[in-house]
């Protein structure tokens, strides 16, 4: 690459960082709004956990802790809070009676579905002037972006694991 190409690419990457930062701020606000729409006492972090359990559950608390990189005690407190709100249900793990599984309750599923329906209607209204091709292209580009960053994160985790093994 020439110096001019390097400068141009750096400017484009700076624009990308700016747009991603705007998107992150918007996502944080949207998650807080969605959490309140599911239940007035639901914290945004608990909303994310609830949505994850709805998608992947039933799960053990340790699986949730691993996914969110949060200690098991914090997950246990969130699970208790979500169960107290009637959004999660706990049951014994049929494979290991000592362990508990958590899943989204029927009320939690209904509330999440209502919020998803409202969210998609809102998005459809805001993106009304986007063609299906525009949306498909954006979804594809965003997916490619996320996969590229996941690969970098996985590579960094592998390097860190290798460094830890060489120290021991």
Residue, then its C-alpha position, 0 to 999 in steps of 0.5 A: x500500500x502507498x502512503x496515500x492508501x494507508x491514510x485513506x484506509x485509516x480514515x475509513x477505519x476511523x469512520x467505522x470506529x465512530x459508527x460502531x461507537x454510535x451503534x453501541x450507545x444506541x444498543x445500550x439505550x435500546x437494551x435498557x428500553x427492552x428490559x423495562x418493556x419486559x418488566x419494570x424491575x428488569x435490569x439491562x444486564x438481566x435482560x441480555x441473560x434472559x434473552x440468551x437463556x430463551x435462545x439457548x436454554x435450558x442451561x446450567x448457571x455455569x454455562x451462563x457464567x461462561x458465556x457472559x464471563x461473569x462469576x457464578x455468584x453474580x449469575x446466581x443472584x441474577x437467576x434468583x432475581x429473574x425467578x422472583x420476577x417470574x421470568x425464569x424457572x429452575x428445575x433439576x438437571x435430569x442428567x445430574x440431580x445435584x445441578x439445576x437448569x434454568x429456562x425461561x418461564x411461559x410468562x417470560x417467553x410471552x413478554x420477550x415475544x411481545x418485545x421482539x414483535x414491537x422491536x421489529x415493527x419499530x425497525x420496519x418503520x424506521x427502515x421503510x425506505x430500505x429495500x430488501x436488497x439494502x437490508x440483506x446487504x447490510x445484514x451480510x456486511x454486519x455478519x462478516x464484520x462480527x465474524x472477523x472480530x470473533x476470529x481476532x478474539x479467538x486468536x487472542x484467546x489462543x495466544x493468551x492460553x499458550x502464554x499461560x502454558x509456557x509460564x507453568 
